[in-house]
Amino acid sequence: MKERRVLSLSYGKIIVKPEEKLVGLVPESFETYQVAKPGDIIVRCTDLQNDKTSLRTGLVEDFGIITSAYLNLASNKGFSGRYLHYFLHSLDTTKVLYQLGTGLRQNLSYQDFKRFPVVSPPFAEQVIIAGFLDRKTIQIDKAISVKEQQITLLKERKQILIQNAVTRGLNSNAPMRDSGVEWIGEIPIHWSIKRAKYLFQEVDERSPHGQEELLSVSHMTGVTPRSEKSVSMFMAEDYTGSKTCQSGDLVFNIMWAWMGALGVSDRSGIVSSSYGIFRQLKTQMFNSQYLEMLLKTIGYIEHYNKVSTGLHSSRLRFYSHMFMAMEIGYPDLEEQNTIVEHINLESGRLDKAVEILSQQITKLKEYKATLINSAVTGKVKVPGVVEPGDEVARPDMQELPAL
């Protein structure tokens, strides 16, 4: 119980957990944790049938402790730990590990793992291959990191585009006025400000049979069919009596409104009875896309957080009367339509750029996995490795003792 540095396996890397995160879902004591030393290889060998996209192996760089649920491997004398790490990584990315699990939950024990054959070239070659892969993977990871940063900047640019357009309009020269409302701020002088109760009515219509399409509301996707969500949430046996919504209705997930979990539905369906459903008092008052984007802007979400009630940040509730008392700043429908058209055009270009970068990242990751697999299994010749038949040993082979 002397070691306080807690390690964690995250997407193929062993990281040191920050002390501020050692709360919540962690054990009261780390007494059962195992010691991990630099050079050890960690394998997450539980639930092999699930979570097949994340990486399950990692090389330890820092001395620390890690959960005993993981398999901790140390390389025997005469074997390079870095080479074996890359070899196991290739088994992971090619899904070989998933075939080794046993039992109901497809777990992998060392008793099963130790029988697995390992490609083991001479130690000198292992060192050269590992060094080659170290250099190449660093280059690939840097290229991926640059593209991920570009994606982050593009997404931020899109958010700024939406934020400015729906709260200030498209005309940068339009006269502005102070709304006098904290979460609205300055708006064009010709825009309206009204409380939600003068714009919407709360509806509480119930399904007599529960056979309508089941919808859910999240901060990421708004109102979407539950069938399109890749979640394993509890499903009720009978949805009779659930709230129904119509196309164009504004739906709030009361429990997660503080995160922006709301949306305007584009279809009829049923939702949780705990959701809030609001319908425009007059038709054609709001463009559905404009309304959803406006109510998801930073100022409005900060307002939901401020007025919501609850004992904990993750238990806040934004009730219907809170929405009805809230002021909303908006232009007329014609200007809303123009704003939405502009946003769709510009954000479409940004989304296309993000898609291209994402494809490039996918290809780089595929290339990295292929390179590692080919190098550790001898499918490609690694510079510096002397193969039978080579007439002269390469200079770097002579430098092996220094490595």
Secondary structure, DSSP 8 states (H G I E B T S, - for coil): -----BEEEETTEEEE--GGGSSSSS-S--TT-EEE-TT-EEE--S-TTS-TTS--EEE--S-EEE-TTSEEE---TTS-HHHHHHHHHHHHHTT-GGGS-BTTTTB--HHHHTTS------HHHHHHHHHHHHHHHHHHHHHHHHHHHHHHHHHHHHHHHHHHHHHH-S-TTS-EEE-S-TTT-EEETT-EEEEGGGTEEE--EE-SS--S-BEEEETTTEEEEGGGS-------S--TT-EEE-TT-EEE-TTTGGGT-EEE-SS-EEE-TTSEEEEESSTTSS-HHHHHHHHTSHHHHHHHHHH-B-SSGGG-B--HHHHHT-EEEE--HHHHHHHHHHHHHHHHHHHHHHHHHHHHHHHHHHHHHHHHHHHHTTSS--TT---TT-SS--HHHHTGGG-
